[in-house]
Each structure stands twice: as C-alpha cells, then as structure tokens.
Amino acid sequence: MLRLRWILLAALLILFAAIMGTSFYLEIQKINRLTVLVDERMAILVSMSRTVQELREKIAFYGTTEGLAHLAREQYNLSFPGELVFKIEKKKNSLPEGRQ
C-alpha cells in the first residue's frame, strides 16, 4: 500500500502542475489580447502619421504662390485679370431617362 507521504506528494505535484498550466494559459491569453491592442494602435498611428504628412505637404504647397493662387481659385472663385471663367450648372433631371 502506498504511504500517505507519496500520495500527498503526488497530489501537490498535480496541484502545482494545474496551477502552472492555468497561469501559463492565462498569460498567453493576455499576450494575445495585448498584441491585438498594439496592432490596432499601430494602425491608428500609421494612419495619423500619413494624415500629418499630407497636411504638412498641403501647408508647404499653400505657402507658395502657386498654392495661394490655387486656394484663391478653388475657395474664393478668384481669377487672373483677363481670364474667362465658365460656370457649369447641373439642373435636376436634365439628362434623359436612359443616361441617369
């Protein structure tokens, strides 16, 4: 018959293995969750960096005379002297039925 000490030792080893296995599983779950969060934050950071780069390029462009001319034409409908401006208006239902 097995001695009580050996049974107690086996029970402790099984308990230790169960605790270690559970903690290992929980840590792996935490690592996976944090990896997903880091990936999401990295995607946000990359998109924001691209936006910042585009805005810096716009600032550099609108700082030039060509940029100011483009801005004046686009937003304020200004033109150079002697330049003809044609305004094209689209009316509702102006196209035939087959082309809409």
Summary of the structure (lengths in Angstrom):
residues: 100
radius of gyration: 35.0
end to end distance: 92.7
largest distance: 112.6
contacts: 163
relative contact order: 0.04
helix: 74%
strand: 0%
